[in-house]
Amino acid sequence: MLTINCETLSPMQLQNYLQYAIAPRPICFASTIDTEGNVNLSPFSFFNLFSTNPPMCIFSPARRVRDNTTKHTLENVLQVKECVINIVNYAMVQQTSLASTEYAKGVNEFEKAGFTMQESHLVKPPRVAEAPVQLECLVKEVIPLGDQHGAGNLVLAEIKLIHIKEDILDEDGKIDQAKIDLVARLGGDWYCRVTAESLFKVAKPLTTLGIGVSALPVSVRQSKVLTGNDLGMLGNIEQLPTEDVIDVMRWNTAVKDILDATIGDEHNRERELHELAHQLLAMGNVIDALKVVLL
C-alpha cells in the first residue's frame, strides 16, 4: 500500500489524490449576489448536508490552488449573507460546468451558461429555474480554514425554503431517487450519474440489533466465497434461526442436490453451500442464505 505524508505534497498533488479518493461528491450550484446587485453562479463539489434541525448545508469556495486568489462567491456571501443552492442533475451538468469558468466580476454566469433566473421568495439571489430542487438559504457563518493556496472557507447555509419540481416526485409526494437523475463530482474531469440501473438499497439497522459478523461461525467468517457485503447482510439479522428451522432447509431442492452430490466431501460441500448462499443474498433472500451457511 502506498503511504504518503501530506506535508511532502504540493497543494496541486494533494488536491489530485483527495478529489479522486473522496468521491462521489454532490454539487452545490450556488447563486449569490453582491451589494451592488451583481449576480454570481458557480458550482462547488466541497458540499453536503450537515444538519436537519436546523436544516444546514455547508459548501466551501476554496482559495484557488493556482494563485491563492478568492472566488466571487466567497466575496458575495461575506457582503450579502444569502444564497440559493441549486441541485444539479444530468440534464444541466454541461451548463453547470460552463458556469465554473472564471469570468470577470460583474459577468452574469446565468447568461453565459444559458440558465434562466427565477426570482426567489425570501432571499435576494435568484434561483436556477432548470434545477430540480432549489434551496433558499441564509448564510449563518463563514469559517476560513487558512490563507494558503487551496484553503477552504466553510459557508454555513441554513435552508429556509425548498422548491421541488413536481415531475421528480413519486405518488406519495416524495422525491423519487430514480427520477431526479442526480450527478456527482469525481476527480479531474470525471463525473458520475445516478441512474435507476446504478441504484441499490441497503437495509439500515436503525430499529433492530443485528447479531453482527462476530456471531457467525468461523467457517462463514473466513469463507473463500462469501464477500464482505455478504457477511454484512448476514450480520444484520436480529437472531440466529433455531436448529429445527435450519434443518428444514435441507429439503430445499437446491440444498438437497448439493448435500446428495457432496456426501463425504466436506470441503466442496461447504464451498457449494456458500456459493448458493451468495446467490440468495444477491437476490435479497437473507434469511434463507443464513440457514444455508448454518447447515
C-alpha positions in Angstrom: 0.0 0.0 0.0 1.3 3.5 -0.9 1.6 5.7 2.1 2.1 9.4 1.6 2.8 12.2 4.1 0.6 15.1 3.2 3.3 17.6 4.1 5.5 16.2 1.2 2.9 17.0 -1.5 2.3 20.3 -3.2 -1.3 21.6 -3.0 -1.9 20.5 -6.6 -0.7 17.0 -5.9 -2.7 16.8 -2.7 -5.9 18.0 -4.4 -5.5 15.4 -7.1 -5.2 12.5 -4.7 -8.0 13.7 -2.4 -10.5 14.6 -5.1 -10.1 11.2 -6.8 -10.4 9.3 -3.5 -13.1 11.3 -1.7 -15.9 10.8 -4.2 -18.6 11.0 -5.4 -19.3 14.4 -4.1 -22.7 16.2 -4.5 -22.6 19.5 -6.3 -23.7 22.8 -4.8 -24.6 25.1 -7.6 -24.7 28.4 -5.6 -26.2 31.6 -6.7 -25.1 34.7 -4.8 -25.3 38.5 -5.1 -23.1 41.4 -4.0 -24.2 44.7 -2.5 -24.3 46.3 -6.0 -26.7 43.7 -7.3 -24.3 41.7 -9.4 -25.4 38.1 -9.5 -22.9 35.2 -9.5 -23.5 31.5 -10.2 -20.9 28.9 -9.5 -20.6 25.1 -8.7 -18.8 23.6 -5.7 -18.2 19.9 -5.0 -17.0 20.6 -1.5 -20.6 20.4 -0.3 -23.0 18.4 1.7 -25.9 18.3 4.2 -24.8 18.5 7.8 -27.9 19.0 9.9 -31.7 18.7 9.6 -32.7 20.6 12.7 -31.8 23.3 11.8 -31.6 22.3 8.2 -28.0 23.2 7.4 -25.8 22.8 4.3 -22.1 23.6 4.1 -20.1 24.4 1.0 -16.6 25.6 0.6 -15.4 28.1 -2.0 -11.7 27.3 -1.5 -8.9 29.7 -2.4 -7.5 28.8 -5.8 -4.7 26.4 -5.7 -3.1 28.0 -8.7 -2.6 31.6 -7.4 -4.3 31.7 -4.0 -7.0 34.2 -5.1 -10.5 34.0 -3.7 -13.7 33.4 -5.7 -16.6 35.8 -6.3 -19.0 33.5 -4.4 -17.0 33.9 -1.2 -16.8 37.7 -1.6 -20.6 37.8 -2.2 -21.7 35.8 0.8 -19.4 38.0 3.0 -21.3 41.0 1.7 -24.9 39.6 1.4 -25.4 36.7 3.7 -27.8 34.8 1.4 -27.6 32.2 -1.3 -29.5 29.7 -3.3 -28.2 26.1 -3.5 -29.5 24.7 -6.8 -29.2 20.9 -7.1 -27.6 19.7 -10.3 -29.0 16.8 -12.4 -27.8 15.2 -15.6 -29.8 17.5 -17.9 -27.9 20.6 -16.7 -24.4 19.2 -16.0 -22.7 20.6 -19.1 -24.1 24.1 -18.5 -23.2 23.8 -14.8 -19.6 23.1 -15.8 -19.6 26.1 -18.1 -20.7 28.3 -15.2 -17.5 27.4 -13.4 -15.5 29.4 -15.9 -13.6 32.3 -14.2 -15.4 35.2 -15.8 -14.6 38.7 -14.6 -16.5 40.2 -11.7 -19.9 41.5 -12.7 -20.4 38.9 -15.5 -23.6 37.0 -15.0 -23.0 33.3 -15.3 -26.7 32.7 -15.7 -26.5 34.3 -19.1 -23.1 32.8 -20.0 -24.3 29.3 -19.2 -27.7 29.8 -20.7 -29.7 29.3 -17.4 -33.0 31.0 -16.5 -33.0 33.3 -13.5 -36.1 32.8 -11.3 -36.9 35.2 -8.5 -36.5 33.8 -5.0 -39.2 34.2 -2.4 -37.1 35.1 0.7 -33.5 35.8 -0.5 -32.0 38.3 -3.0 -30.0 35.8 -5.2 -32.2 34.3 -8.0 -32.8 30.5 -8.4 -31.8 28.4 -11.4 -35.2 27.6 -12.9 -33.8 24.5 -14.6 -32.7 22.9 -11.3 -34.9 20.1 -10.0 -34.5 21.3 -6.4 -33.7 24.8 -5.2 -32.8 25.7 -1.6 -33.2 29.3 -0.4 -30.6 29.8 2.3 -29.4 32.3 4.9 -25.7 32.3 5.4 -25.2 31.9 9.2 -21.4 31.9 9.3 -18.3 31.8 7.1 -15.3 30.0 8.6 -11.9 30.4 6.9 -9.7 27.3 7.2 -6.5 29.1 6.2 -4.9 31.7 4.0 -2.8 29.5 1.8 -3.3 28.0 -1.7 -6.3 25.6 -1.6 -7.5 26.7 1.8 -11.3 26.3 2.2 -13.9 28.7 3.5 -16.8 26.9 5.1 -20.1 28.6 4.3 -22.8 27.5 6.8 -26.1 27.9 4.9 -29.4 27.4 6.7 -32.1 26.2 4.4 -35.3 28.3 4.7 -37.3 27.4 1.6 -37.2 24.3 -0.5 -38.6 24.3 -4.1 -39.1 20.9 -5.8 -40.2 20.2 -9.4 -43.2 18.0 -9.2 -42.1 15.8 -12.1 -39.4 14.2 -9.8 -41.9 13.3 -7.1 -43.4 9.8 -6.6 -47.1 9.0 -5.9 -46.6 9.9 -2.2 -45.2 13.3 -2.9 -41.6 12.3 -2.0 -38.6 12.7 -4.2 -38.1 9.7 -6.4 -34.4 8.8 -6.4 -34.6 7.4 -9.9 -36.5 10.4 -11.4 -34.2 13.2 -10.1 -31.3 11.9 -12.2 -28.5 13.3 -10.0 -24.9 13.7 -10.9 -21.8 13.9 -8.7 -18.2 15.1 -9.0 -15.2 12.8 -9.1 -11.6 13.6 -9.6 -10.2 15.6 -12.6 -12.8 15.9 -15.4 -14.8 12.9 -14.1 -18.4 12.9 -13.0 -20.9 10.1 -12.3 -24.6 9.8 -12.9 -27.1 8.2 -10.5 -29.3 6.1 -12.8 -32.1 3.7 -12.0 -29.7 0.9 -13.0 -27.0 2.0 -10.6 -29.3 2.3 -7.6 -29.4 -0.2 -4.8 -30.8 -0.4 -1.3 -29.0 -1.4 2.0 -31.2 -2.2 4.9 -30.3 0.1 7.8 -30.1 -1.4 11.3 -31.8 1.6 12.9 -34.6 -0.2 14.8 -33.0 -3.6 15.0 -29.9 -5.0 16.7 -28.1 -7.2 14.3 -26.2 -10.3 15.6 -23.1 -9.0 14.0 -20.5 -10.8 11.9 -18.8 -11.9 15.1 -21.8 -14.2 15.9 -21.4 -16.2 12.6 -19.4 -19.4 12.7 -15.7 -19.2 11.9 -16.1 -21.1 8.7 -18.6 -18.5 7.5 -16.5 -15.5 8.6 -13.4 -17.0 6.8 -15.3 -18.2 3.7 -13.4 -18.0 0.4 -16.8 -17.5 -1.4 -18.8 -15.0 0.7 -17.8 -11.4 0.3 -17.6 -8.7 3.0 -21.0 -7.4 1.7 -22.4 -10.9 2.2 -21.2 -11.1 5.7 -22.6 -7.6 6.5 -26.0 -8.7 5.3 -25.9 -11.9 7.4 -24.7 -10.0 10.4 -27.7 -7.6 10.2 -30.2 -10.4 11.1 -31.7 -10.0 14.5 -31.2 -13.6 15.7 -29.9 -16.9 14.6 -32.5 -19.4 13.4 -33.2 -22.4 15.6 -31.7 -25.9 14.7 -35.2 -27.1 13.7 -35.7 -24.2 11.3 -32.2 -24.7 9.9 -32.9 -28.5 9.4 -36.0 -27.8 7.3 -33.7 -26.1 4.8 -32.2 -29.5 4.0 -35.3 -30.3 2.0 -34.9 -27.3 -0.3 -34.3 -28.6 -3.8 -31.1 -26.7 -4.4 -29.7 -27.6 -1.0 -30.7 -31.3 -1.2 -28.9 -31.5 -4.6 -25.7 -30.2 -3.0 -25.9 -32.4 0.0 -26.5 -35.5 -2.1 -23.7 -34.7 -4.5 -21.1 -34.0 -1.8 -21.5 -36.9 0.6 -18.1 -37.5 2.2 -16.7 -34.3 0.6 -16.9 -31.6 3.3 -14.7 -29.1 1.5 -16.7 -29.0 -1.7 -20.0 -29.2 0.3 -19.1 -26.0 2.2 -18.0 -24.2 -0.9 -21.1 -25.1 -2.9 -23.4 -24.2 0.1 -21.6 -20.8 0.4 -22.0 -20.3 -3.4 -25.7 -20.9 -3.0 -25.9 -18.5 -0.1 -24.1 -15.9 -2.1 -26.7 -16.2 -4.9 -29.5 -16.0 -2.4 -28.0 -12.8 -0.9 -27.7 -11.3 -4.3 -31.5 -11.8 -4.6 -32.1 -10.3 -1.2 -33.1 -13.6 0.4 -31.0 -13.1 3.6 -32.9 -15.5 5.9 -32.6 -18.5 3.6 -29.0 -17.6 3.0 -28.3 -17.7 6.7 -30.0 -21.1 7.0 -27.8 -22.4 4.2 -24.5 -21.4 5.7 -25.5 -22.7 9.1 -26.3 -26.2 7.8 
